[in-house]
Amino acid sequence: ERKAALAASSGPGATSDGHKVPLLANIGGPGDVPAAVEAGAEGVGLFRTEFLFLDDSRNAPSEAKQIHAYRSVLEAFPEGRVVVRV
């Protein structure tokens, strides 16, 4: 049912009178990006970066891991808006 609804939708978000409304996903990390893209998200309304730190409560993520996470999300939406909560 969800796949049929996604297949029926197309193009950027807009109201019935043509007012543009960006379709933005809320994500907890890079692993959520494929589903957001598949659902037609035009960007990220909230990237909850605290989950990077909560994955291992004993150690903060390395700088390299953080850079990889941020870069992969930003690259997935090169023309879209990405709001990052730090």
Summary of the structure (lengths in Angstrom):
residues: 86
radius of gyration: 15.0
end to end distance: 35.6
largest distance: 51.2
contacts: 196
relative contact order: 0.19
helix: 41%
strand: 19%
